[in-house]
Amino acid sequence: MRTAFWRAVVPAIAAALVAAAGATAHGRHGTADGYIATFVAVKPNVLGVLVNVFGPENLLRVTNYSGETVVVLGADGEPYLRFAPKAVYENEASPTTYLNASRPVPSSARSDAEPRWREVATGASHTWHEHRIVWSDDEAPEVVRANPDEPHLIFNWSIPATAAAKPFRITGFLGWSPPADDGGAAGGDHRLLVAGVAAGALLAVLAIVATLWRRARRPA
């Protein structure tokens, strides 16, 4: 009887632990805590081209109201994004397309390949994850490792582009700002979530254990 009882209880406990671990794993995954990319200027200025960086993942957003076709160039100088008057297109032959999506670069994607344009947005704006404006290494920069509690300039970034075939650059910098302690609002909210899931899982396990225990003690 005891063996049957524990055979029923152990899976319930395991399921509860998995639920609690799942809540813990979600946390603040995918954020760029401490690293802040900042847009500075379009050089030379292109009237109608607007740029901003936003969100914890430092997403880059370009809006083209210039009336001209704007092309953002890739890491090797190849056409990467094309902002036409009514839509935005991504070049599937550009290695940068795959690098920015953290995907392996296929052999067909080369800086000298003929562009293969695929529509990725309608209208004048497009937002994407741009590896050239963020810190992508697993290890923090040396200056951050040496003094993580102070703000630092990590690097200046510059992305080449053209408007009506005339070159310009989108410029900015990546900085380090010490993230808030885990006691901050985001950390506190996450701990409350984990505590709530864990408590709910524990109550569910206790209810299952009590029910199974009562059933196990009933006379045959």
Secondary structure, 3 states (H helix, E strand, C coil): CHHHHHHHHHHHHHHHHHHHHHHHHHCCCCCCCCEEEEEEEEECCCCCEEEEEECCCCEEEEEECCCCCEEEECCCCCEEEEECCCEEEEECCCHHHHHHCCCCCCCCCCCCCCCCEEEEEECCEEEECCHHHCCCCCCCCHHHHHCCCCCEEEEEEEEEEEECCEEEEEEEEEEECCCCCCCCHHHHHHHHHHHHHHHHHHHHHHHHHHHHHHHHHCCC
